[in-house]
Amino acid sequence: MNTQFSFIIITYNEEQHLPRLLDSIAGLNAATFILDSGSTDDTISIAQQYGAVTLQHAFENHPKQWGYALNNFDIQTPWIICLDADQIVTEGLKTRLADFKDEDHQQVNGIYFNRKNFFKGRWIKHGGYSPFYLLKMIRYGNGYSDLNENMDHRFIVLGKTEVWKDGYILEENLKENQISFWINKHNRYSDLVAQEEVERMLKMRSQTLKPRFWGSPDERTAWLKQLWWKMPLYSRPLVYLIYRMFFRLGILDGRTGVIFHFLQAFWFRLIVDIKIDEILLAKKKASPPAPKEDSPVRFVIWFLVLFVFFYYFNAAFFGITQPGARHYNAWIADNLNYISVLRTGLIKSSAQVLGWMGFSVITNESDLLVVGRGVIRIAYDCLGLGVISFFAAFVIAYPQKRKSKVVFLIAGIVGIELLNIIRFVVLALFWDKQHDRILDHHTIFNIFIYLVIAVVLFFWIKQDEGINKQ
């Protein structure tokens, strides 16, 4: 019997997946423990056929189920490997585990495996899904399940961890080949996530891990979650979808992959946001209304002053940084020219996206040319500074906590320029300059972006009012 590690698996009606997993770890001669949630199929009998020790416990959520498993099995090895029933240990990882010795890892309490996720038979390679590291191997007695999560379960260990970049597990839920199963499952999950987020808004939950972007994979996830929770409802799913599809190249995952990214990044998170709104509305109706302290007149005046200042400051600054202009200042143009930096960033970013799409691109300080397609000139009007001036003035003038305004302002400006980059890509590929005689593309973009801003501001204000009423 393996004296280095044991396996723990949680199951519920997994007769389709369990033999696949147990076959993949056969030969390691490791004790296997299975915690079942009340399966009505042949899961238990299959587990017994493979010699696994089984327990049953009513399911509440994944973190609590894993917590019960860690505390109620008689583990005799220094390490445990915790797997879901729809996962498979690859031959490469199996070979590495066969050579594993505890004495070689005395300074380590946790090991991350690299997951390959499959959807409808396709490996999701892009969109931030590969590589994807999961803490699956933990030192027994040191690691525990993070109960501060409702749904997104993870294990916590004290001390050092290491990452096996070549230690792959494959994850494919064959039940999800029927899209109705995926939708029903994630509809249930959205209830848990929405309730958890509301509790975090009300300071009823906190993160167990210290959020650190440059930390372990889970610490980086904690950092990103903290950023996600600060973003405005309803707009964040769209921002996330754009990020996954274009900046993490999810669009390269083909038709099936695009469906997955849309469902997982946008649809699921939009449902969560809707349910958060419903919970907050129910709490608002159950509480007496609070008197409003802020004057609308003061907000309008403050907004108009800021908008005029931002708008004309940008225009004036542009004037003094243009050679040949009446008030041109060479030193400012060379050292403080944020407008030039913005234009260069937009051109280079658009060129990078077009390069990812397989096009040859030539750029200079103001032009973007796609070989065989067309050329667009990025003028001052294309930079979106008027739209940003409007958005920034509104957010700063609105009576809200400073931290919330800073996060929302940064996210909004980034979102506006991401949409601007998409506009430049589309224009470079498809826009016929003859169209400008009928309708200027600046007009189209401005109408669209102001509508987007109006919707985002509406839900930001609504979210703020919902929280302040609690």
C-alpha positions as a Markdown table, in Angstrom:
| # | Residue | x | y | z |
|---|---|---|---|---|
| 1 | Met | 0.0 | 0.0 | 0.0 |
| 2 | Asn | 1.2 | 3.5 | -0.9 |
| 3 | Thr | 2.6 | 5.2 | 2.3 |
| 4 | Gln | 3.0 | 8.6 | 0.7 |
| 5 | Phe | -0.5 | 9.8 | -0.2 |
| 6 | Ser | -4.1 | 8.9 | -0.3 |
| 7 | Phe | -7.0 | 10.0 | -2.6 |
| 8 | Ile | -10.2 | 11.7 | -1.6 |
| 9 | Ile | -13.0 | 12.1 | -4.1 |
| 10 | Ile | -16.5 | 13.6 | -3.7 |
| 11 | Thr | -19.4 | 12.2 | -5.7 |
| 12 | Tyr | -23.0 | 12.5 | -6.6 |
| 13 | Asn | -24.5 | 10.3 | -9.3 |
| 14 | Glu | -21.1 | 9.8 | -10.9 |
| 15 | Glu | -21.4 | 6.3 | -12.5 |
| 16 | Gln | -20.5 | 7.9 | -15.8 |
| 17 | His | -17.3 | 9.5 | -14.5 |
| 18 | Leu | -16.0 | 7.5 | -11.5 |
| 19 | Pro | -14.7 | 4.4 | -13.4 |
| 20 | Arg | -12.7 | 6.8 | -15.7 |
| 21 | Leu | -11.1 | 8.5 | -12.7 |
| 22 | Leu | -10.4 | 5.3 | -10.7 |
| 23 | Asp | -8.8 | 3.6 | -13.7 |
| 24 | Ser | -6.5 | 6.7 | -14.1 |
| 25 | Ile | -5.1 | 6.3 | -10.6 |
| 26 | Ala | -4.9 | 2.5 | -10.7 |
| 27 | Gly | -1.4 | 1.2 | -10.2 |
| 28 | Leu | -0.5 | 3.9 | -7.6 |
| 29 | Asn | -1.7 | 1.5 | -4.9 |
| 30 | Ala | -3.0 | 4.4 | -2.9 |
| 31 | Ala | -5.9 | 4.3 | -0.4 |
| 32 | Thr | -9.0 | 5.9 | -1.9 |
| 33 | Phe | -11.8 | 7.5 | 0.1 |
| 34 | Ile | -15.1 | 8.6 | -1.5 |
| 35 | Leu | -17.6 | 11.0 | 0.1 |
| 36 | Asp | -20.9 | 10.6 | -1.6 |
| 37 | Ser | -23.8 | 13.1 | -1.4 |
| 38 | Gly | -26.6 | 10.5 | -1.7 |
| 39 | Ser | -26.2 | 9.1 | -5.1 |
| 40 | Thr | -29.2 | 7.2 | -6.6 |
| 41 | Asp | -27.2 | 5.5 | -9.4 |
| 42 | Asp | -24.4 | 2.9 | -9.2 |
| 43 | Thr | -21.8 | 5.3 | -7.8 |
| 44 | Ile | -21.4 | 3.5 | -4.5 |
| 45 | Ser | -21.3 | 0.0 | -5.9 |
| 46 | Ile | -18.6 | 1.1 | -8.4 |
| 47 | Ala | -16.6 | 2.7 | -5.6 |
| 48 | Gln | -16.7 | -0.6 | -3.6 |
| 49 | Gln | -15.7 | -2.6 | -6.7 |
| 50 | Tyr | -12.5 | -0.6 | -6.9 |
| 51 | Gly | -11.9 | -1.1 | -3.1 |
| 52 | Ala | -12.6 | 2.5 | -2.1 |
| 53 | Val | -13.8 | 3.4 | 1.4 |
| 54 | Thr | -17.1 | 5.3 | 1.2 |
| 55 | Leu | -19.1 | 7.6 | 3.5 |
| 56 | Gln | -22.2 | 9.5 | 2.8 |
| 57 | His | -23.1 | 13.1 | 3.8 |
| 58 | Ala | -25.9 | 15.4 | 2.8 |
| 59 | Phe | -24.6 | 18.1 | 0.4 |
| 60 | Glu | -24.9 | 21.8 | 1.3 |
| 61 | Asn | -22.1 | 23.3 | -0.8 |
| 62 | His | -18.7 | 22.2 | -2.1 |
| 63 | Pro | -16.5 | 23.9 | 0.6 |
| 64 | Lys | -18.5 | 22.3 | 3.4 |
| 65 | Gln | -18.5 | 18.9 | 1.7 |
| 66 | Trp | -14.7 | 19.0 | 1.3 |
| 67 | Gly | -14.4 | 20.1 | 4.9 |
| 68 | Tyr | -16.4 | 17.1 | 6.1 |
| 69 | Ala | -14.3 | 14.8 | 3.9 |
| 70 | Leu | -11.0 | 16.1 | 5.4 |
| 71 | Asn | -12.3 | 15.6 | 8.9 |
| 72 | Asn | -14.0 | 12.3 | 8.8 |
| 73 | Phe | -11.8 | 9.8 | 6.9 |
| 74 | Asp | -9.1 | 7.8 | 8.6 |
| 75 | Ile | -6.1 | 9.1 | 6.7 |
| 76 | Gln | -2.8 | 7.3 | 7.4 |
| 77 | Thr | -0.6 | 9.0 | 4.9 |
| 78 | Pro | 1.3 | 12.4 | 5.1 |
| 79 | Trp | -0.3 | 13.7 | 1.9 |
| 80 | Ile | -3.8 | 13.6 | 0.4 |
| 81 | Ile | -4.9 | 14.3 | -3.2 |
| 82 | Cys | -8.4 | 15.7 | -3.5 |
| 83 | Leu | -10.1 | 15.2 | -6.8 |
| 84 | Asp | -13.5 | 15.7 | -8.4 |
| 85 | Ala | -15.2 | 12.7 | -10.0 |
| 86 | Asp | -15.1 | 14.3 | -13.5 |
| 87 | Gln | -11.3 | 14.6 | -13.4 |
| 88 | Ile | -8.7 | 12.3 | -14.7 |
| 89 | Val | -5.0 | 11.9 | -13.7 |
| 90 | Thr | -2.8 | 11.9 | -16.9 |
| 91 | Glu | -0.1 | 9.4 | -17.4 |
| 92 | Gly | 2.6 | 12.1 | -17.0 |
| 93 | Leu | 1.2 | 13.1 | -13.6 |
| 94 | Lys | 0.7 | 9.5 | -12.6 |
| 95 | Thr | 4.4 | 8.8 | -13.3 |
| 96 | Arg | 5.4 | 11.9 | -11.2 |
| 97 | Leu | 3.2 | 10.7 | -8.3 |
| 98 | Ala | 4.7 | 7.2 | -8.5 |
| 99 | Asp | 8.1 | 8.7 | -7.8 |
| 100 | Phe | 6.8 | 11.1 | -5.1 |
| 101 | Lys | 8.5 | 10.8 | -1.7 |
| 102 | Asp | 7.5 | 12.9 | 1.3 |
| 103 | Glu | 11.2 | 13.4 | 2.4 |
| 104 | Asp | 11.8 | 15.3 | -0.9 |
| 105 | His | 9.1 | 17.8 | 0.0 |
| 106 | Gln | 9.6 | 18.5 | 3.7 |
| 107 | Gln | 9.5 | 22.3 | 3.2 |
| 108 | Val | 6.3 | 22.2 | 1.1 |
| 109 | Asn | 2.7 | 21.8 | 2.4 |
| 110 | Gly | 0.7 | 22.1 | -0.9 |
| 111 | Ile | 1.2 | 21.2 | -4.6 |
| 112 | Tyr | -0.7 | 22.7 | -7.5 |
| 113 | Phe | -1.7 | 20.6 | -10.5 |
| 114 | Asn | -2.3 | 22.0 | -14.0 |
| 115 | Arg | -5.8 | 21.5 | -15.2 |
| 116 | Lys | -6.9 | 21.0 | -18.8 |
| 117 | Asn | -10.6 | 21.8 | -19.0 |
| 118 | Phe | -12.9 | 20.3 | -21.7 |
| 119 | Phe | -16.3 | 21.4 | -22.9 |
| 120 | Lys | -18.3 | 19.3 | -25.3 |
| 121 | Gly | -15.2 | 17.4 | -26.2 |
| 122 | Arg | -13.0 | 20.4 | -26.8 |
| 123 | Trp | -10.0 | 21.5 | -24.8 |
| 124 | Ile | -10.4 | 25.1 | -23.8 |
| 125 | Lys | -6.9 | 26.4 | -24.5 |
| 126 | His | -7.5 | 30.2 | -24.4 |
| 127 | Gly | -9.5 | 32.8 | -22.5 |
| 128 | Gly | -7.4 | 32.4 | -19.3 |
| 129 | Tyr | -8.2 | 28.7 | -19.0 |
| 130 | Ser | -4.8 | 27.3 | -19.8 |
| 131 | Pro | -2.6 | 27.0 | -17.8 |
| 132 | Phe | -4.9 | 26.8 | -14.8 |
| 133 | Tyr | -3.5 | 25.7 | -11.5 |
| 134 | Leu | -5.5 | 24.0 | -8.7 |
| 135 | Leu | -4.2 | 23.1 | -5.3 |
| 136 | Lys | -5.0 | 19.4 | -5.3 |
| 137 | Met | -2.3 | 17.8 | -3.2 |
| 138 | Ile | -2.0 | 19.0 | 0.4 |
| 139 | Arg | -0.2 | 17.8 | 3.5 |
| 140 | Tyr | -2.7 | 16.1 | 5.8 |
| 141 | Gly | -3.4 | 18.0 | 9.0 |
| 142 | Asn | -2.1 | 21.2 | 7.5 |
| 143 | Gly | -4.6 | 21.9 | 4.7 |
| 144 | Tyr | -8.3 | 22.7 | 5.1 |
| 145 | Ser | -11.3 | 23.7 | 3.0 |
| 146 | Asp | -12.0 | 27.5 | 2.7 |
| 147 | Leu | -15.5 | 27.8 | 4.2 |
| 148 | Asn | -15.6 | 31.6 | 3.4 |
| 149 | Glu | -16.7 | 30.6 | -0.1 |
| 150 | Asn | -20.2 | 29.4 | -1.0 |
| 151 | Met | -19.3 | 27.9 | -4.3 |
| 152 | Asp | -15.8 | 28.5 | -5.6 |
| 153 | His | -14.1 | 26.0 | -3.3 |
| 154 | Arg | -10.4 | 25.8 | -2.7 |
| 155 | Phe | -8.0 | 24.4 | -0.2 |
| 156 | Ile | -5.8 | 26.5 | 2.1 |
| 157 | Val | -2.4 | 25.4 | 3.4 |
| 158 | Leu | -0.1 | 27.1 | 5.8 |
| 159 | Gly | 3.4 | 27.5 | 4.5 |
| 160 | Lys | 5.0 | 27.0 | 1.1 |
| 161 | Thr | 3.4 | 25.5 | -2.0 |
| 162 | Glu | 4.8 | 24.5 | -5.3 |
| 163 | Val | 3.4 | 24.3 | -8.8 |
| 164 | Trp | 3.7 | 21.3 | -11.1 |
| 165 | Lys | 3.3 | 22.9 | -14.5 |
| 166 | Asp | 3.6 | 19.6 | -16.2 |
| 167 | Gly | 1.4 | 17.8 | -13.7 |
| 168 | Tyr | -1.8 | 17.7 | -15.7 |
| 169 | Ile | -5.3 | 16.6 | -14.7 |
| 170 | Leu | -8.0 | 16.5 | -17.3 |
| 171 | Glu | -11.5 | 17.8 | -16.4 |
| 172 | Glu | -14.5 | 17.0 | -18.5 |
| 173 | Asn | -18.1 | 16.7 | -17.3 |
| 174 | Leu | -19.8 | 14.5 | -19.9 |
| 175 | Lys | -23.2 | 15.4 | -18.5 |
| 176 | Glu | -22.5 | 18.9 | -19.8 |
| 177 | Asn | -22.7 | 17.7 | -23.4 |
| 178 | Gln | -26.4 | 18.3 | -22.8 |
| 179 | Ile | -26.5 | 22.1 | -22.6 |
| 180 | Ser | -29.6 | 22.0 | -20.4 |
| 181 | Phe | -27.6 | 20.2 | -17.7 |
| 182 | Trp | -24.9 | 23.0 | -17.8 |
| 183 | Ile | -27.5 | 25.7 | -17.6 |
| 184 | Asn | -29.5 | 24.1 | -14.7 |
| 185 | Lys | -26.3 | 23.5 | -12.8 |
| 186 | His | -25.0 | 27.0 | -13.2 |
| 187 | Asn | -28.4 | 28.4 | -12.4 |
| 188 | Arg | -28.2 | 26.6 | -9.0 |
| 189 | Tyr | -24.6 | 27.9 | -8.6 |
| 190 | Ser | -25.6 | 31.4 | -9.3 |
| 191 | Asp | -27.9 | 31.4 | -6.2 |
| 192 | Leu | -24.9 | 30.6 | -4.0 |
| 193 | Val | -22.6 | 33.1 | -5.6 |
| 194 | Ala | -25.2 | 35.9 | -5.5 |
| 195 | Gln | -25.9 | 35.3 | -1.9 |
| 196 | Glu | -22.2 | 35.2 | -1.1 |
| 197 | Glu | -21.6 | 38.5 | -2.9 |
| 198 | Val | -24.4 | 40.3 | -1.1 |
| 199 | Glu | -22.9 | 39.1 | 2.2 |
| 200 | Arg | -19.6 | 40.5 | 1.2 |
| 201 | Met | -21.2 | 43.8 | 0.3 |
| 202 | Leu | -22.6 | 43.9 | 3.8 |
| 203 | Lys | -19.2 | 42.9 | 5.4 |
| 204 | Met | -20.6 | 39.6 | 6.6 |
| 205 | Arg | -17.8 | 37.6 | 4.8 |
| 206 | Ser | -14.1 | 38.1 | 4.3 |
| 207 | Gln | -11.4 | 36.4 | 2.3 |
| 208 | Thr | -9.3 | 33.8 | 4.0 |
| 209 | Leu | -6.3 | 34.2 | 1.7 |
| 210 | Lys | -4.4 | 37.4 | 1.5 |
| 211 | Pro | -5.0 | 38.9 | -2.0 |
| 212 | Arg | -1.6 | 39.2 | -3.8 |
| 213 | Phe | -1.3 | 39.5 | -7.6 |
| 214 | Trp | 2.2 | 38.1 | -7.5 |
| 215 | Gly | 1.5 | 35.4 | -4.9 |
| 216 | Ser | 0.4 | 31.8 | -5.4 |
| 217 | Pro | -2.3 | 31.0 | -8.0 |
| 218 | Asp | -5.0 | 31.1 | -5.3 |
| 219 | Glu | -3.7 | 34.4 | -3.9 |
| 220 | Arg | -3.8 | 35.9 | -7.4 |
| 221 | Thr | -7.4 | 34.6 | -7.7 |
| 222 | Ala | -8.2 | 36.3 | -4.4 |
| 223 | Trp | -6.8 | 39.6 | -5.7 |
| 224 | Leu | -8.7 | 39.4 | -8.9 |
| 225 | Lys | -11.9 | 38.5 | -7.0 |
| 226 | Gln | -11.5 | 41.6 | -4.8 |
| 227 | Leu | -11.3 | 43.7 | -8.0 |
| 228 | Trp | -14.3 | 41.9 | -9.5 |
| 229 | Trp | -16.5 | 42.7 | -6.4 |
| 230 | Lys | -15.7 | 46.4 | -6.7 |
| 231 | Met | -16.8 | 46.6 | -10.4 |
| 232 | Pro | -20.4 | 47.7 | -11.2 |
| 233 | Leu | -23.1 | 45.1 | -11.7 |
| 234 | Tyr | -24.2 | 44.4 | -15.3 |
| 235 | Ser | -21.2 | 46.0 | -16.9 |
| 236 | Arg | -18.6 | 43.7 | -15.5 |
| 237 | Pro | -19.9 | 40.6 | -17.4 |
| 238 | Leu | -19.4 | 42.5 | -20.6 |
| 239 | Val | -15.9 | 43.7 | -19.7 |
| 240 | Tyr | -15.0 | 40.1 | -18.6 |
| 241 | Leu | -16.3 | 38.7 | -21.9 |
| 242 | Ile | -14.3 | 41.2 | -23.9 |
| 243 | Tyr | -11.2 | 40.4 | -21.8 |
| 244 | Arg | -11.6 | 36.7 | -22.2 |
| 245 | Met | -12.5 | 36.7 | -25.9 |
| 246 | Phe | -10.0 | 39.3 | -27.2 |
| 247 | Phe | -7.2 | 39.9 | -24.7 |
| 248 | Arg | -6.9 | 36.2 | -23.6 |
| 249 | Leu | -7.7 | 35.1 | -27.2 |
| 250 | Gly | -10.7 | 33.0 | -26.3 |
| 251 | Ile | -11.9 | 33.6 | -29.9 |
| 252 | Leu | -9.2 | 31.1 | -31.0 |
| 253 | Asp | -11.0 | 28.3 | -29.2 |
| 254 | Gly | -13.4 | 27.9 | -32.1 |
| 255 | Arg | -17.2 | 27.7 | -32.2 |
| 256 | Thr | -17.5 | 25.4 | -29.1 |
| 257 | Gly | -15.0 | 27.4 | -27.2 |
| 258 | Val | -16.7 | 30.7 | -28.0 |
| 259 | Ile | -20.0 | 29.2 | -26.8 |
| 260 | Phe | -18.2 | 28.2 | -23.5 |
| 261 | His | -16.6 | 31.6 | -23.0 |
| 262 | Phe | -20.0 | 33.4 | -23.6 |
| 263 | Leu | -21.8 | 31.1 | -21.2 |
| 264 | Gln | -19.2 | 31.1 | -18.5 |
| 265 | Ala | -17.9 | 34.6 | -18.7 |
| 266 | Phe | -21.1 | 36.5 | -19.6 |
| 267 | Trp | -24.3 | 34.5 | -19.2 |
| 268 | Phe | -23.5 | 33.0 | -15.8 |
| 269 | Arg | -22.2 | 36.2 | -14.3 |
| 270 | Leu | -25.0 | 38.3 | -15.7 |
| 271 | Ile | -27.5 | 35.9 | -13.9 |
| 272 | Val | -25.5 | 36.3 | -10.7 |
| 273 | Asp | -25.7 | 40.1 | -11.0 |
| 274 | Ile | -29.5 | 40.0 | -11.7 |
| 275 | Lys | -29.9 | 37.8 | -8.6 |
| 276 | Ile | -27.8 | 40.2 | -6.5 |
| 277 | Asp | -30.1 | 43.0 | -7.6 |
| 278 | Glu | -33.2 | 40.9 | -6.6 |
| 279 | Ile | -31.7 | 40.2 | -3.1 |
| 280 | Leu | -30.8 | 43.8 | -2.6 |
| 281 | Leu | -34.3 | 44.9 | -3.7 |
| 282 | Ala | -35.9 | 42.5 | -1.3 |
| 283 | Lys | -33.8 | 43.8 | 1.5 |
| 284 | Lys | -34.7 | 47.4 | 0.5 |
| 285 | Lys | -38.4 | 46.7 | 0.6 |
| 286 | Ala | -38.1 | 45.1 | 4.0 |
| 287 | Ser | -36.3 | 48.1 | 5.5 |
| 288 | Pro | -37.7 | 51.6 | 6.1 |
| 289 | Pro | -36.6 | 54.2 | 3.5 |
| 290 | Ala | -33.6 | 56.4 | 4.6 |
| 291 | Pro | -33.8 | 60.2 | 4.1 |
| 292 | Lys | -31.8 | 61.5 | 1.2 |
| 293 | Glu | -29.1 | 63.9 | 2.3 |
| 294 | Asp | -27.5 | 64.9 | -0.9 |
| 295 | Ser | -28.8 | 67.8 | -3.0 |
| 296 | Pro | -29.5 | 67.0 | -6.7 |
| 297 | Val | -28.9 | 70.6 | -7.6 |
| 298 | Arg | -25.4 | 70.5 | -6.0 |
| 299 | Phe | -24.6 | 67.3 | -8.0 |
| 300 | Val | -25.8 | 68.9 | -11.3 |
| 301 | Ile | -23.7 | 72.0 | -10.8 |
| 302 | Trp | -20.7 | 70.1 | -9.7 |
| 303 | Phe | -21.0 | 67.7 | -12.7 |
| 304 | Leu | -21.4 | 70.6 | -15.2 |
| 305 | Val | -18.4 | 72.4 | -13.8 |
| 306 | Leu | -16.2 | 69.3 | -13.9 |
| 307 | Phe | -17.4 | 68.3 | -17.4 |
| 308 | Val | -16.6 | 71.8 | -18.9 |
| 309 | Phe | -13.2 | 71.9 | -17.1 |
| 310 | Phe | -12.2 | 68.4 | -18.3 |
| 311 | Tyr | -13.5 | 68.9 | -21.8 |
| 312 | Tyr | -11.9 | 72.2 | -22.5 |
| 313 | Phe | -8.7 | 71.4 | -20.6 |
| 314 | Asn | -8.1 | 68.4 | -23.0 |
| 315 | Ala | -8.9 | 70.6 | -26.0 |
| 316 | Ala | -6.6 | 73.4 | -24.8 |
| 317 | Phe | -3.8 | 70.9 | -23.9 |
| 318 | Phe | -4.1 | 69.4 | -27.4 |
| 319 | Gly | -3.7 | 72.9 | -28.9 |
| 320 | Ile | -0.5 | 73.7 | -27.0 |
| 321 | Thr | 1.1 | 70.4 | -28.0 |
| 322 | Gln | 0.6 | 70.7 | -31.8 |
| 323 | Pro | 3.5 | 72.2 | -33.7 |
| 324 | Gly | 2.6 | 75.3 | -35.5 |
| 325 | Ala | -0.3 | 76.1 | -33.1 |
| 326 | Arg | -0.5 | 79.7 | -31.7 |
| 327 | His | 0.3 | 78.7 | -28.2 |
| 328 | Tyr | 2.6 | 75.7 | -28.9 |
| 329 | Asn | 4.9 | 74.7 | -26.1 |
| 330 | Ala | 7.7 | 72.3 | -27.1 |
| 331 | Trp | 8.7 | 71.3 | -23.6 |
| 332 | Ile | 5.1 | 70.3 | -22.6 |
| 333 | Ala | 4.7 | 68.5 | -26.0 |
| 334 | Asp | 7.9 | 66.5 | -25.4 |
| 335 | Asn | 7.5 | 65.7 | -21.7 |
| 336 | Leu | 3.9 | 65.9 | -20.6 |
| 337 | Asn | 1.9 | 64.9 | -23.7 |
| 338 | Tyr | -0.6 | 62.4 | -22.3 |
| 339 | Ile | -2.7 | 62.8 | -25.4 |
| 340 | Ser | 0.1 | 61.6 | -27.6 |
| 341 | Val | 0.7 | 58.7 | -25.2 |
| 342 | Leu | -3.0 | 57.8 | -25.3 |
| 343 | Arg | -3.1 | 57.9 | -29.2 |
| 344 | Thr | 0.1 | 55.8 | -29.4 |
| 345 | Gly | -1.3 | 53.2 | -26.9 |
| 346 | Leu | -4.6 | 52.9 | -28.9 |
| 347 | Ile | -2.8 | 52.5 | -32.2 |
| 348 | Lys | -0.3 | 49.9 | -30.8 |
| 349 | Ser | -3.1 | 48.0 | -29.0 |
| 350 | Ser | -5.3 | 47.9 | -32.1 |
| 351 | Ala | -2.3 | 46.8 | -34.2 |
| 352 | Gln | -1.6 | 44.0 | -31.7 |
| 353 | Val | -5.2 | 42.7 | -31.8 |
| 354 | Leu | -5.1 | 42.8 | -35.6 |
| 355 | Gly | -1.7 | 40.9 | -35.5 |
| 356 | Trp | -3.3 | 38.2 | -33.3 |
| 357 | Met | -6.0 | 37.9 | -36.0 |
| 358 | Gly | -3.4 | 37.2 | -38.6 |
| 359 | Phe | -3.3 | 40.6 | -40.4 |
| 360 | Ser | -0.1 | 42.5 | -41.4 |
| 361 | Val | -0.2 | 46.0 | -39.9 |
| 362 | Ile | 1.8 | 49.2 | -40.4 |
| 363 | Thr | 1.6 | 52.1 | -38.0 |
| 364 | Asn | 3.0 | 55.5 | -37.4 |
| 365 | Glu | 2.2 | 58.3 | -34.9 |
| 366 | Ser | -1.3 | 58.8 | -36.2 |
| 367 | Asp | -2.2 | 56.1 | -38.9 |
| 368 | Leu | -3.1 | 52.4 | -38.7 |
| 369 | Leu | -2.9 | 50.5 | -42.0 |
| 370 | Val | -3.9 | 46.9 | -42.5 |
| 371 | Val | -2.2 | 45.5 | -45.6 |
| 372 | Gly | -4.8 | 44.7 | -48.3 |
| 373 | Arg | -7.6 | 46.4 | -46.4 |
| 374 | Gly | -7.4 | 50.0 | -45.5 |
| 375 | Val | -6.0 | 52.8 | -43.4 |
| 376 | Ile | -7.5 | 54.9 | -40.7 |
| 377 | Arg | -6.1 | 58.1 | -39.2 |
| 378 | Ile | -6.5 | 58.4 | -35.4 |
| 379 | Ala | -7.4 | 62.1 | -34.9 |
| 380 | Tyr | -8.1 | 63.9 | -31.7 |
| 381 | Asp | -11.8 | 63.2 | -32.1 |
| 382 | Cys | -11.1 | 59.5 | -32.1 |
| 383 | Leu | -9.5 | 59.3 | -28.7 |
| 384 | Gly | -12.7 | 59.4 | -26.7 |
| 385 | Leu | -11.6 | 62.2 | -24.5 |
| 386 | Gly | -15.0 | 64.0 | -24.7 |
| 387 | Val | -16.8 | 60.8 | -23.6 |
| 388 | Ile | -14.2 | 60.2 | -20.8 |
| 389 | Ser | -14.7 | 63.8 | -19.7 |
| 390 | Phe | -18.5 | 63.2 | -19.4 |
| 391 | Phe | -18.0 | 59.9 | -17.6 |
| 392 | Ala | -15.3 | 61.2 | -15.2 |
| 393 | Ala | -17.3 | 64.3 | -14.3 |
| 394 | Phe | -20.4 | 62.3 | -13.5 |
| 395 | Val | -18.6 | 59.7 | -11.3 |
| 396 | Ile | -16.6 | 62.3 | -9.4 |
| 397 | Ala | -19.6 | 64.5 | -8.8 |
| 398 | Tyr | -21.9 | 61.7 | -7.7 |
| 399 | Pro | -22.2 | 61.4 | -3.9 |
| 400 | Gln | -20.5 | 58.0 | -3.3 |
| 401 | Lys | -17.6 | 56.7 | -1.3 |
| 402 | Arg | -14.2 | 57.8 | -2.7 |
| 403 | Lys | -12.8 | 54.2 | -3.0 |
| 404 | Ser | -15.8 | 53.1 | -4.9 |
| 405 | Lys | -15.6 | 56.1 | -7.3 |
| 406 | Val | -11.9 | 55.5 | -8.0 |
| 407 | Val | -12.4 | 51.8 | -8.8 |
| 408 | Phe | -15.5 | 52.5 | -11.0 |
| 409 | Leu | -13.7 | 55.5 | -12.7 |
| 410 | Ile | -10.7 | 53.4 | -13.6 |
| 411 | Ala | -12.7 | 50.5 | -14.8 |
| 412 | Gly | -15.0 | 52.8 | -16.9 |
| 413 | Ile | -12.1 | 54.6 | -18.6 |
| 414 | Val | -10.4 | 51.2 | -19.4 |
| 415 | Gly | -13.7 | 49.9 | -20.7 |
| 416 | Ile | -14.3 | 53.0 | -22.9 |
| 417 | Glu | -10.8 | 52.6 | -24.5 |
| 418 | Leu | -11.3 | 48.8 | -24.9 |
| 419 | Leu | -14.4 | 49.6 | -26.9 |
| 420 | Asn | -12.4 | 52.2 | -28.8 |
| 421 | Ile | -9.8 | 49.6 | -29.7 |
| 422 | Ile | -12.5 | 47.3 | -31.0 |
| 423 | Arg | -13.8 | 50.2 | -33.1 |
| 424 | Phe | -10.4 | 50.9 | -34.7 |
| 425 | Val | -10.0 | 47.2 | -35.5 |
| 426 | Val | -13.4 | 47.1 | -37.2 |
| 427 | Leu | -12.8 | 50.3 | -39.0 |
| 428 | Ala | -9.4 | 49.2 | -40.3 |
| 429 | Leu | -10.9 | 46.0 | -41.7 |
| 430 | Phe | -14.4 | 47.0 | -42.9 |
| 431 | Trp | -15.1 | 50.7 | -43.0 |
| 432 | Asp | -15.6 | 52.2 | -46.5 |
| 433 | Lys | -14.7 | 55.9 | -46.3 |
| 434 | Gln | -17.6 | 56.6 | -48.7 |
| 435 | His | -19.9 | 55.8 | -45.7 |
| 436 | Asp | -18.7 | 59.0 | -44.0 |
| 437 | Arg | -20.7 | 61.0 | -46.5 |
| 438 | Ile | -23.9 | 59.5 | -45.1 |
| 439 | Leu | -23.0 | 58.9 | -41.4 |
| 440 | Asp | -19.7 | 59.7 | -39.7 |
| 441 | His | -18.4 | 56.7 | -37.7 |
| 442 | His | -17.6 | 59.1 | -34.8 |
| 443 | Thr | -21.3 | 59.8 | -34.6 |
| 444 | Ile | -22.1 | 56.0 | -34.5 |
| 445 | Phe | -19.5 | 55.4 | -31.8 |
| 446 | Asn | -20.5 | 58.3 | -29.7 |
| 447 | Ile | -24.2 | 57.3 | -29.7 |
| 448 | Phe | -23.3 | 53.8 | -28.8 |
| 449 | Ile | -20.8 | 54.7 | -26.1 |
| 450 | Tyr | -23.2 | 57.2 | -24.5 |
| 451 | Leu | -25.9 | 54.6 | -24.4 |
| 452 | Val | -23.5 | 52.1 | -22.8 |
| 453 | Ile | -22.4 | 54.7 | -20.2 |
| 454 | Ala | -26.0 | 55.6 | -19.4 |
| 455 | Val | -26.8 | 51.9 | -18.7 |
| 456 | Val | -23.7 | 51.4 | -16.7 |
| 457 | Leu | -24.2 | 54.6 | -14.6 |
| 458 | Phe | -27.9 | 53.6 | -14.0 |
| 459 | Phe | -26.9 | 50.3 | -12.5 |
| 460 | Trp | -24.0 | 51.7 | -10.6 |
| 461 | Ile | -26.3 | 54.3 | -8.9 |
| 462 | Lys | -29.0 | 51.6 | -8.4 |
| 463 | Gln | -26.4 | 49.3 | -6.8 |
| 464 | Asp | -25.1 | 52.1 | -4.6 |
| 465 | Glu | -28.6 | 53.0 | -3.4 |
| 466 | Gly | -29.4 | 49.3 | -2.7 |
| 467 | Ile | -26.3 | 49.0 | -0.5 |
| 468 | Asn | -26.8 | 52.3 | 1.3 |
| 469 | Lys | -30.4 | 51.3 | 2.2 |
| 470 | Gln | -29.2 | 48.2 | 4.2 |
